[in-house]
Structures are given as C-alpha cells and as structure tokens.
Amino acid sequence: MPGTARIREDAALLLNEVEILERLGGDCQLLGYLCDMALTELPRMMQFLAEAVETGDANAVHRAAHRLKGSLSVFGEGPHFHDCLTIEAIALKSDLSRIPEIMSSLERHLEQLRTAVAVLGRESHAHSDRR
C-alpha cells in the first residue's frame, strides 16, 4: 500500500525509534504500551492545558505544560516538546498573551505526533507479538 509506506516514512522522520527503544532498554512491549497510553492520554492532557489557559491561571498552565512535556519526553525532543517548553517559560512569567499562538503550534505538532505514535505502536506490538 503506497499510503502506508508514506505514513511510515513520515513517522520515521518525526520519531527516532532506535533512540526511543534505547531509552526503554530495547523493550518493544513497553514501547507499544507507552504509545497506546499516549494516544489515550494526550487528548485529556491537552484539554487540561486548554482549560488552564482559558481560566488564565499561569500556575495551572505551567503545571499542565510541564506534565504534558514529561509525557511526551519518551518520544524525544521534537517540536511538540519544544512547544511545551515555550508554554512553560511563558507561564512562569505570568504573561499568557502568546499562549494561544503556541497552543496552535502545539496542536499541529501533536496531530503529527499522534500519527507517528500510532504507527510506532502498531509496529512495536507486531514486533513483540513475533517474539
């Protein structure tokens, strides 16, 4: 399937599977689990961050961005990770005026990440099923 190959290529450009597996001690089963968890939890974490932004609570924004960044760190320090860092830094200054712009960027990057994580998760489950 040509479309599947393209998605796999895009995922490989966004995520370094070798590096991720290295951090996880080569455990494909754990990687599959973390991918599944991320696909489930990321929308909730984004909702929590969006609600914090909406209330204008800089401390809550900082905590939500920090938690999201920590959860994303297993997948490397891509653009999604750096968006969270930026949101954290802005929230520490208590000036949330730039947050909507960064949130838009984060949402775009997370959509790309979700696709890549889904592919990585499927491949990890397939690999651990073969063992």
SULLINWO-V944260 format. One line per field, one symbol per residue. phi: phi as a letter, one per 30 degrees, with the letter a starting at -180 (. if undefined). psi: psi as a letter, one per 30 degrees, with the letter a starting at -180 (. if undefined). burial: + if it has 16 or more other ideal C-beta (glycine too) atoms within 10 Angstrom, else -. A space follows every 10 residues. Layout:
# SULLINWO-V944260
phi->???
psi->???
burial->???
This chain:
# SULLINWO-V944260
phi->.ddddddddd ddddbceddd dddciidddd dedddedddd dedddddddd dddddidddd dddddddded ddddcjcded ddddeddedd dddiccddee dddddddddd dddedddddd dddddddddd d
psi->jeeeeeeeee eeeekjeeee eefgggjeee eeeeeeeeee feeeeeeeee eeeefgjeee eeeeeeeeee efffgahaee eeeeeeeeee effgjgefee eeeeeeeeee eeeeeeeeee eeeeeeefff .
burial->-------+-- +--++-+--+ +--+---+-- +++++--+-- -+--++-+++ -++---++-+ +++++--++- ++-+++-+-+ +-++-+++-+ +----+--+- -++-++--++ -+++-+++++ +-+++----- -
